Amino acid sequence: MEKNIYLDNAATTPMDPQVLEAMLPYMREHFGNPSSSHAFGRKTKTAIENARRTIAKELNCLPSEIYFTSGGTEADNLAMYSAINDLGCKHIITSLIEHSAVIKTAQMWADKGLVKLSIVNLLPNGHIDLSHLEELLSSNEKSFVTLMHGNNEIANLLPLTKVGDICKKYDAIFHSDTVQTMGHYRFDLKNTHIHFINAAAHKFHGPKGVGFIYINRGVKVNPTITGGGQERGLRGGTENLYGIVGLGKAIELAYAHLEEHQQHVSGLKQYMKNELIKNISGIEFNGDSANPDSLYTVLNTTFPATANFDMMLFLLDLEGIACSGGSACSSGASKGSHVLDAIDALKSGRASLRFSFSRNTTKEEIDFTVSKIKDLCAVEVPA
Ligand SMILES: Cc1ncc(COP(=O)(O)O)c(C=O)c1O
C-alpha cells in the first residue's frame, strides 16, 4: 500500500476536522460584514470577538491586546515597523537563526539607514549568548530586540522570561516570534515582560492565511493598514471572518489537550532520535534538537556520507514520506539553510533533514520512516 507519511509539521499542519466544522457556518449562513450594525453583522462580529477572547484567556492577556493578521510574517513585520516608527527604537538586535520574516525585514530597515542593526552572538549549540545581548543593549541607544521563541529548524528554545527581564533592565522593546510555539506551549503574558508575540493558525491545525499579534497595552502603535477602522483602527479591511473563527477553535483545541499532545509528540521525537542512533551509524543532530528540553515538534539530522545522502529528501518523498530539507517555508528545497549555516552545520557538506511532528503522527509512521532511512543509508559510496 502506498504510504502517505507527513513529517513536515513545522512547515504547516493539517487542519483539524473540528476546526473546519466550526468554520463552515461562517462560509455558508453567517456571511454578514462584521462592521454592519444589523443582525447579520452582529452575528459575525460576535464570532470574531469570541475568538479574540478565547486567545486572550489562553495567553493570560486582555482581548484588546490581540489583533488578527494574515499570519506570522505580517505580524513579524508589524512588530518591527511599530518599534521603529512609533516606539523610538533606533537599534535592532536580532540573530542569524531568525525566520526570514524577521532577519530580512531587519536588514531592509538597516539598508534604508533608519536603524543600526546588531547581530547577537550564538553559542556553539545555537543558543543566544545572553551576555553579548546585555553588552549590545548597554552600549546602544533604545533597542528593539527580536529573538524567536522556538526555532523552526534546529528546535532551540529561548528563555522568554529571562530575555524579557534583560530587556526590561535596558528599557528595550522585546518581540519574540512565537509562530512555532503557539498552541504547543503555555504563555502567561501578564507576567512576562514582552511587548509583541505572534502566531500563525496553520502551525497548530488551524487554517492558512490567518494569525495574530499580541501587542502589550503599555505600548501605543499606529495603524499599518489604513482605511477602515477594523481591529480597533490598527489594521483596516474587512476581517478574514472564517479564518478567525478557525483560529479561535484551533487555539481552544490545542490548549484543551496540551499536556496530552506534548507527551505524545515529545515521546515520538525521542523515540525517533533513539531509533536513528541505533540504526544509522554516524548520524548527527543539529542545534539543540536532540535535547529533550528543545522544541518537541522538531528533530534536525545530518546523515553520514553514504551514496544516497544528497538525494535523501527526494528518495524519501518517493517512498511517500514528506519531510523538509530547508527551512519551514522552503520545504522541498534542499538548498543550504541560513540557520544551519549560522551554526556551522553545513560545513560537512552532507544532507540535513528536518523531521517535524504533530499530534497526528504515529509510532508506526516513525518506524516505517526509520526503516526507509536505514535502507537508503545502507547503500555504500562506490569506491
Ligand atoms: C518561526 C516562523 N516565523 C514566521 C513564519 C511565517 O508564518 P506565515 O507563513 O504564517 O506568514 C514561519 C513559517 O514557517 C515560521 O516558522
The ligand as a MOL file (V3000), in Angstrom:
LIG
                    3D

  0  0  0     0  0            999 V3000
M  V30 BEGIN CTAB
M  V30 COUNTS 16 16 0 0 0
M  V30 BEGIN ATOM
M  V30 1 C 9.2050 30.9050 13.0280 0
M  V30 2 C 8.3300 31.3560 11.9100 0
M  V30 3 N 8.0090 32.6550 11.8030 0
M  V30 4 C 7.2030 33.1150 10.8220 0
M  V30 5 C 6.6940 32.2530 9.8800 0
M  V30 6 C 5.8180 32.7950 8.8100 0
M  V30 7 O 4.4740 32.4920 9.0450 0
M  V30 8 P 3.3690 32.6670 7.8760 0
M  V30 9 O 3.7480 31.7130 6.8000 0
M  V30 10 O 2.0760 32.3650 8.5270 0
M  V30 11 O 3.4350 34.0830 7.4240 0
M  V30 12 C 7.0110 30.8880 9.9330 0
M  V30 13 C 6.5430 29.9410 8.8850 0
M  V30 14 O 7.1970 28.9830 8.5500 0
M  V30 15 C 7.8450 30.4270 10.9820 0
M  V30 16 O 8.1770 29.1390 11.0970 0
M  V30 END ATOM
M  V30 BEGIN BOND
M  V30 1 1 1 2
M  V30 2 1 2 3
M  V30 3 2 2 15
M  V30 4 2 3 4
M  V30 5 1 4 5
M  V30 6 1 5 6
M  V30 7 2 5 12
M  V30 8 1 6 7
M  V30 9 1 7 8
M  V30 10 2 8 9
M  V30 11 1 8 10
M  V30 12 1 8 11
M  V30 13 1 12 13
M  V30 14 1 12 15
M  V30 15 2 13 14
M  V30 16 1 15 16
M  V30 END BOND
M  V30 END CTAB
M  END
